[in-house]
Amino acid sequence: MGNILDYIDWRGDLTFEQAPFNRVDNLILACLSYLDLDEIREVQGKKQTELKDLWRLFEEKNADKLEKAETSFIRNIPALLEKMAGSGRFGTCLAGNYVNEILATESQQFAALTIRLPDGTTYLSFRGTDDTIVGWKEDFKLGSGIVSSQKKALEYMYAIGRNSSSMLRLGGHSKGGNLAMYCAMCCDRETRSRILAVYDNDGPGFTEDFFQGKDTEELMPKILRIIPEASVIGMLLAHIKEPVIVSSTQRGILQHDAFTWEILGPDFITKNELTRRAAASDRTLHKWIDNMDREQRELLTEELFSVLEAPGVRTISGLQEGGLKSLGAMIRKLDKMEPESKAMIQELITGLLGSWLELLPLPELDKKRFLP
């Protein structure tokens, strides 16, 4: 068993002619758009560069930064590019049309990259959110309605379509999966006819009214939704396609990291259902969020993340590594809330972080507060 890095070691010598594009290839290309290519002009605008050359350019520009990324997920992205560049399967793929825009007024970021495959098709890779707490907050905010990054994604797809006649694959991880779905649902019929597949890798869904009045019948066979067995982000809000559930080497909420998804040979190791804890978390989230209007959802998100941010760390993994110290800071923040909000946020935190809480040596009082 391994992950996407191991997959390239195992099967990187096979061309797409020898082994057709599959759902693991999709995840690899979805993760590639997390790469910081701001300083590499050779992939910006209409320029395209083979991945084997892109690695050389990236390494020259970022030699002093490769080990300094704060999160393990982001630290793994350069290693992913290096392995892709050295493989027969991905080395001659062309990367281009890189954009990275900060949407300051919306507190959002939009980034995307296109990868032209040797078979003549193009994969549009939409960047998602990383494993920072702020990134998770942005995923939750999608429950408040259409956001600027979704509109940017659609504009990006149309721009690619105007300059190329190739068939398209749309994909992304986390928020990127949501952006891929948004593009497929909202584009015109001519563009939709050129979509081969839509890959939603543990991306949040949409509000229920988003799907009303939209023709989904043609798209349904093209959509592939993949989530880990303890998914949180990928179960948010409403979806129209049942997911493929995959095994992960991590526990609980940290399974959102795509590098923890388990692979054997050419495919993911799949599961029949969510873990018991994840299913309970999903019920809790929908219990509160589904019955709220936009303003209520925005307030809930702010209150929830004010508690998660209370320990003063930037990442979910950092929060968990803080153990009882992190929990103490969260409890102090919780205790300052109004009783109704406090009860709601406490239940949500139990749903989100239950597997972590079970490992902590909690005093009996706190066990009763957080664990069923």
C-alpha positions, -999 to +999 in steps of 0.1 A: +000+000+000+012+035-007+001+070-017+003+091-049+041+095-046+044+057-045+020+054-074+044+074-096+073+051-085+053+020-093+036+031-126+055+062-138+071+042-166+037+035-182+026+060-208-011+070-211-012+050-242-001+019-223-024+026-193-052+051-199-059+081-176-075+070-143-088+084-110-054+083-093-039+104-122-067+128-115-057+133-079-021+139-088-030+166-113-055+181-088-028+184-062-003+199-087-021+233-087-011+238-051+024+245-064+036+281-060+046+291-096+043+328-091+080+334-101+080+311-132+070+330-163+072+299-185+038+287-173+020+321-172-002+335-199-004+312-229+031+297-223+034+260-217+064+240-203+070+203-200+069+191-164+105+178-167+116+213-175+092+229-150+109+210-121+143+224-131+129+259-132+111+255-099+141+241-081+163+270-093+138+295-080+129+278-047+160+259-036+159+277-002+122+272+004+116+235-004+117+223+032+101+254+049+064+250+041+044+250+073+021+221+065+031+186+055+006+187+027+022+217+010+057+203+017+048+173-003+038+192-035+074+199-047+083+162-042+052+154-063+064+176-092+099+161-090+086+126-093+062+135-121+091+153-140+113+122-138+086+098-150+077+087-185+040+090-177+040+127-167+074+142-178+062+154-212+029+168-200+026+205-207+018+229-178+006+264-185-021+291-180-011+294-144-030+321-124-029+330-088-052+359-077-058+372-042-094+384-040-089+408-011-124+421-008-137+386-005-109+372+017-104+345-009-078+332-033-082+318-068-055+297-085-055+273-114-032+255-137-038+236-170-020+204-178-020+192-215-017+154-216+000+135-244-034+122-256-044+158-265-068+164-237-064+192-211-069+189-173-080+221-156-066+219-121-083+243-096-063+249-064-081+242-032-075+252+004-045+238+023-046+223+058-045+256+076-074+265+098-081+296+076-083+273+046-109+251+063-128+282+071-130+292+035-144+257+027-171+263+053-179+297+038-190+281+006-223+274+024-231+311+023-238+310-015-219+318-047-184+333-041-159+352-062-136+322-067-163+302-083-170+330-109-133+333-115-131+296-122-158+298-148-141+327-165-109+307-165-125+277-181-140+299-209-106+315-215-090+281-219-118+269-241-115+299-265-077+292-270-079+254-274-102+229-291-091+200-269-115+179-247-115+190-211-111+173-177-120+195-147-107+187-113-095+199-079-090+190-043-109+206-014-123+239-026-108+231-060-133+202-064-161+226-057-148+250-083-146+221-109-182+212-101-194+248-103-178+252-138-194+220-151-229+230-137-228+266-149-211+266-183-229+268-216-239+238-236-211+240-262-184+240-234-202+213-215-201+191-246-163+192-245-161+180-209-148+145-206-150+142-168-154+162-136-133+152-106-144+164-071-117+153-046-131+158-011-146+191-021-175+208-002-209+209-019-235+236-025-266+250-010-297+230-019-311+257-042-280+258-063-291+227-082-327+238-088-335+244-125-301+230-137-299+201-162-278+175-144-287+144-164-260+148-190-233+155-165-240+128-140-221+100-158-191+124-161-188+133-124-165+114-101-166+124-064-139+109-042-137+113-004-117+096+024-135+074+049-135+100+076-144+129+053-156+162+068-151+188+041-163+165+013-196+159+032-204+196+037-236+209+021-255+193-008-241+170-035-258+153-065-234+123-068-226+095-044-189+093-036-162+067-040-149+063-004-112+056-001-089+044+028-065+068+045-035+064+067-046+092+089-073+095+115-104+118+115-103+153+101-066+149+090-077+125+062-085+156+041-047+155+032-047+138-002-013+123+004-028+101+031-052+084+006-041+048+002-033+033-032-025-003-043-012-007-079-033+013-103-062+024-080-073+036-046-081+011-018-118+017-013-142+013+016-180+006+016-189+033+040-178+062+061-164+055+096-189+056+124-174+088+137-175+105+103-211+095+098-220+110+132-201+141+123-220+144+090-253+141+108-243+168+133-232+193+106-263+188+086-285+191+117-273+227+122-263+240+087-292+226+066-318+246+086-300+279+085-303+309+062-272+326+047-267+350+076-270+323+102-245+301+084-220+330+082-224+336+120-220+299+127-188+297+107-174+328+125-182+314+159-170+279+152-136+291+138-131+316+166-130+286+189-107+266+166-084+296+162-082+302+200-051+281+206-031+304+183-019+278+159-023+279+121-031+243+112-054+216+122-025+193+128-009+219+150-041+223+170-041+185+176-005+184+185-012+210+212-032+183+231-048+195+263-033+230+259-052+235+227-084+221+242-080+244+272-078+275+250-109+263+230-129+257+262-121+292+275-133+307+243-164+285+244-173+295+279-175+331+269-203+324+244-241+327+249-256+294+261-273+285+228-243+292+207-221+274+232-241+242+230-242+243+192-205+249+187-196+224+214-215+197+195-199+207+162-164+205+176-172+170+190-183+160+155-153+175+138-126+165+163-141+135+181-113+111+171-087+135+185-107+141+217-110+104+223-072+101+225-068+129+251-066+121+288-097+142+295-109+149+331-143+133+337-161+166+334-147+173+300-155+138+288-191+144+296-190+177+277-174+165+245-178+127+242-211+108+239 
